[in-house]
Amino acid sequence: MSYDLLVIGGGIHGAGIARDAAGRGLSVLLVEKDSLAAHTSSASSKLVHGGLRYLEYLHLRLVRESLLERERLLAIAPHLVERRRFVLPYRSRLRPAWAVRLGLFLYDWLGRRSTLGPSQGFRFASSPYGKPLQPKLRYGFAYTDCTVDDSRLVILNAKDAAERGGHVRVGHRFVRATRDGRNWRAEIRDEASGASRSVSARAIVNSAGPWVSEVLRGRLGAAGGRRIRLVKGSHIVIPRLYDGDHAYVFQHTDRRLVFVIPFLGEFTLVGTTDVPWPGDPGPATIDPAETEYLCEVVSHGFRQQVVPTDVRWSFAGIRALQDDGAVRASAVTRDWALDLDAPAGLAPVLTVVGGKLTTYRVLAEEALEKLEPHLGKLAPAWTGTAPLPGGNIAGGQFEALPPALGRLFPYLDDGECRRLARAYGTRAMRMLEGTKSRADLGESFGGGLTRLEVDYLRREEWARSTEDVLWRHSKAGLWAKPEEVQRLRSYLGR
Ligand SMILES: Cc1cc2nc3c(=O)[nH]c(=O)nc-3n(C[C@H](O)[C@H](O)[C@H](O)COP(=O)(O)OP(=O)(O)OC[C@H]3O[C@@H](n4cnc5c(N)ncnc54)[C@H](O)[C@@H]3O)c2cc1C
């Protein structure tokens, strides 16, 4: 097969670039060695945000761009992206109040065209936000940002890429490629069968996340390349700590910011850490020391004390950041770089370094701009306004969708309508089409998952394993009992 573009990596950057390229009429092949969002892109803090703390490093362009993207993602994926109030308790010994106020003023100003409200300061004694906190915390600030289902954002970008003609191959490893004049000859291996095939492409995008250097030097034979720094970040999920939809941002004694965010109704998500990752990238898990650190941050701020045995789930991911020489891992720039290697007369490869979930869309746009001189005149940029699958909700009013589902499928309860609307948006109607009663959904696998949904995930979203179904395409794993997981495993194996 021959393609215009071969995209390596089914994280947010690969999926976003494949979607953009397919929508401009390019023939695209996206290969992912594991599953969509199997690595960093399902292990984030799940924020679509400007990055308040980047102001400390005066990364104004990054913050401004991220705030613009926050608005765009809210518009194109109102089912996945949720507005949320963030409460920042003030600790005088860490940062002076004027610095926090100035930071928030700048944040509001940089996001001045936002539909989200401005920040404010207040005393906890007269605010419900103070109720769960330690009494020593007396003042705070609140601002608005967004949260997102990170792995579903990846999956829906890949889905849109496929619906626009792109080819998406999960469980397919990019083995190597060599230049043949203005084309690449690439070897792709099906990890399940071991079978390899050869494809040609006019350009390659290396969006292999933590593996970008390995792909560039080891598989594309490129010399040099930018220095990368790998930094692991971990999160814990504990039973819900407090009432309300708002999140907290704690400045810990080491000056790091740690987020405490309501998660799926019954839980609270806490993170992240920043731990240097030596050696080759691979599957990342949380260390006991990180769990203790995160429990300590929570116990420092909340009346309720949290210990490692409270942890219900944890996850960790590796950031591949540009090595800017910063001493602390948390201080390394989160900005992205797109490195084009295009010797005269030879096929180009573009490598994505760094970046954020929040800015994936604009990064994809910039990637295609960089490739345009090599691919010929492209159709104009289009992803800023086109909804992701299921995001075509009238007026972007997500709150109207769950009751609408309830009217169409009256056997679903409110919680089920909400969960399905959040995950699939208007596509939930397509999934449920023709069902008249609960019995039509088939057997249950726990966490609200039914056979109908599992079939949809397999048929429409490339889900293959129990891990995919329970932790990436859904979060039913938080509720599913061992015997339900076992039943799901045998169902998927059939
Ligand atoms: C702890 C943490 C918290 C974060 N929080 C936020 C946040 O709240 N908000 C935000 O905006 N950003 C956040 N980020 C940043 C964001 O998550 C990352 O920038 C983003 O997910 C990186 O996506 P990616 O596609 O580059 O990499 P990945 O998601 O890692 O995808 C790369 C993919 O390439 C595949 N691959 C590698 N080699 C090959 C090969 N040879 N063949 C085929 N496939 C291959 C891998 O299997 C992998 O799936 C966070 C990051 C971390 C680590």
The ligand as an SDF file (V2000), in Angstrom:
LIG
                    3D

 53 58  0  0  0  0  0  0  0  0999 V2000
    1.5500   12.6200   34.6460 C   0  0  0  0  0  0  0  0  0  0  0  0
    1.1430   13.4350   33.4680 C   0  0  0  0  0  0  0  0  0  0  0  0
    0.1230   14.3640   33.5900 C   0  0  0  0  0  0  0  0  0  0  0  0
   -0.2660   15.1250   32.4990 C   0  0  0  0  0  0  0  0  0  0  0  0
   -1.3240   15.9570   32.6290 N   0  0  0  0  0  0  0  0  0  0  0  0
   -1.7370   16.6890   31.5760 C   0  0  0  0  0  0  0  0  0  0  0  0
   -2.9010   17.4780   31.6910 C   0  0  0  0  0  0  0  0  0  0  0  0
   -3.5790   17.4730   32.7110 O   0  0  0  0  0  0  0  0  0  0  0  0
   -3.2640   18.2180   30.6230 N   0  0  0  0  0  0  0  0  0  0  0  0
   -2.5450   18.2220   29.4630 C   0  0  0  0  0  0  0  0  0  0  0  0
   -2.9110   18.9590   28.5660 O   0  0  0  0  0  0  0  0  0  0  0  0
   -1.4630   17.4250   29.3020 N   0  0  0  0  0  0  0  0  0  0  0  0
   -1.0480   16.6490   30.3300 C   0  0  0  0  0  0  0  0  0  0  0  0
    0.0260   15.8190   30.2060 N   0  0  0  0  0  0  0  0  0  0  0  0
    0.7310   15.7670   28.9240 C   0  0  0  0  0  0  0  0  0  0  0  0
    0.0480   14.8250   27.9300 C   0  0  0  0  0  0  0  0  0  0  0  0
   -0.5140   13.7260   28.5810 O   0  0  0  0  0  0  0  0  0  0  0  0
    1.0750   14.3490   26.8930 C   0  0  0  0  0  0  0  0  0  0  0  0
    1.6960   15.4600   26.3130 O   0  0  0  0  0  0  0  0  0  0  0  0
    0.4430   13.5520   25.7760 C   0  0  0  0  0  0  0  0  0  0  0  0
   -0.3930   12.5510   26.2750 O   0  0  0  0  0  0  0  0  0  0  0  0
    1.5330   12.9430   24.9230 C   0  0  0  0  0  0  0  0  0  0  0  0
    0.9010   12.2490   23.8870 O   0  0  0  0  0  0  0  0  0  0  0  0
    1.7430   11.5040   22.7680 P   0  0  0  0  0  0  0  0  0  0  0  0
    0.7890   11.1230   21.7060 O   0  0  0  0  0  0  0  0  0  0  0  0
    2.8970   12.3490   22.3630 O   0  0  0  0  0  0  0  0  0  0  0  0
    2.3920   10.2370   23.5140 O   0  0  0  0  0  0  0  0  0  0  0  0
    1.7190    8.8410   23.9610 P   0  0  0  0  0  0  0  0  0  0  0  0
    0.3730    9.0170   24.4950 O   0  0  0  0  0  0  0  0  0  0  0  0
    2.6920    8.1460   24.8310 O   0  0  0  0  0  0  0  0  0  0  0  0
    1.5880    8.0510   22.5940 O   0  0  0  0  0  0  0  0  0  0  0  0
    2.7120    7.5490   21.9080 C   0  0  0  0  0  0  0  0  0  0  0  0
    2.3070    6.2040   21.3450 C   0  0  0  0  0  0  0  0  0  0  0  0
    3.3060    5.7640   20.4190 O   0  0  0  0  0  0  0  0  0  0  0  0
    3.2910    4.3440   20.4460 C   0  0  0  0  0  0  0  0  0  0  0  0
    4.5230    3.8420   19.8430 N   0  0  0  0  0  0  0  0  0  0  0  0
    5.7890    4.0010   20.3060 C   0  0  0  0  0  0  0  0  0  0  0  0
    6.6590    3.3780   19.4880 N   0  0  0  0  0  0  0  0  0  0  0  0
    5.9370    2.8010   18.4810 C   0  0  0  0  0  0  0  0  0  0  0  0
    6.2670    2.0160   17.3400 C   0  0  0  0  0  0  0  0  0  0  0  0
    7.5310    1.6650   17.0510 N   0  0  0  0  0  0  0  0  0  0  0  0
    5.2620    1.5980   16.5300 N   0  0  0  0  0  0  0  0  0  0  0  0
    3.9580    1.9230   16.8060 C   0  0  0  0  0  0  0  0  0  0  0  0
    3.5870    2.6620   17.8820 N   0  0  0  0  0  0  0  0  0  0  0  0
    4.5640    3.1080   18.7070 C   0  0  0  0  0  0  0  0  0  0  0  0
    3.1730    4.0340   21.9330 C   0  0  0  0  0  0  0  0  0  0  0  0
    2.7110    2.7140   22.1640 O   0  0  0  0  0  0  0  0  0  0  0  0
    2.2080    5.1100   22.4040 C   0  0  0  0  0  0  0  0  0  0  0  0
    0.8760    4.6310   22.4910 O   0  0  0  0  0  0  0  0  0  0  0  0
    0.4200   15.0030   31.2620 C   0  0  0  0  0  0  0  0  0  0  0  0
    1.4470   14.0590   31.1360 C   0  0  0  0  0  0  0  0  0  0  0  0
    1.7900   13.2610   32.2240 C   0  0  0  0  0  0  0  0  0  0  0  0
    2.8590   12.2270   32.0750 C   0  0  0  0  0  0  0  0  0  0  0  0
  1  2  1  0
  2  3  1  0
  2 52  2  0
  3  4  2  0
  4  5  1  0
  4 50  1  0
  5  6  2  0
  6  7  1  0
  6 13  1  0
  7  8  2  0
  7  9  1  0
  9 10  1  0
 10 11  2  0
 10 12  1  0
 12 13  2  0
 13 14  1  0
 14 15  1  0
 14 50  1  0
 15 16  1  0
 16 17  1  0
 16 18  1  0
 18 19  1  0
 18 20  1  0
 20 21  1  0
 20 22  1  0
 22 23  1  0
 23 24  1  0
 24 25  2  0
 24 26  1  0
 24 27  1  0
 27 28  1  0
 28 29  2  0
 28 30  1  0
 28 31  1  0
 31 32  1  0
 32 33  1  0
 33 34  1  0
 33 48  1  0
 34 35  1  0
 35 36  1  0
 35 46  1  0
 36 37  1  0
 36 45  1  0
 37 38  2  0
 38 39  1  0
 39 40  1  0
 39 45  2  0
 40 41  1  0
 40 42  2  0
 42 43  1  0
 43 44  2  0
 44 45  1  0
 46 47  1  0
 46 48  1  0
 48 49  1  0
 50 51  2  0
 51 52  1  0
 52 53  1  0
M  END
$$$$
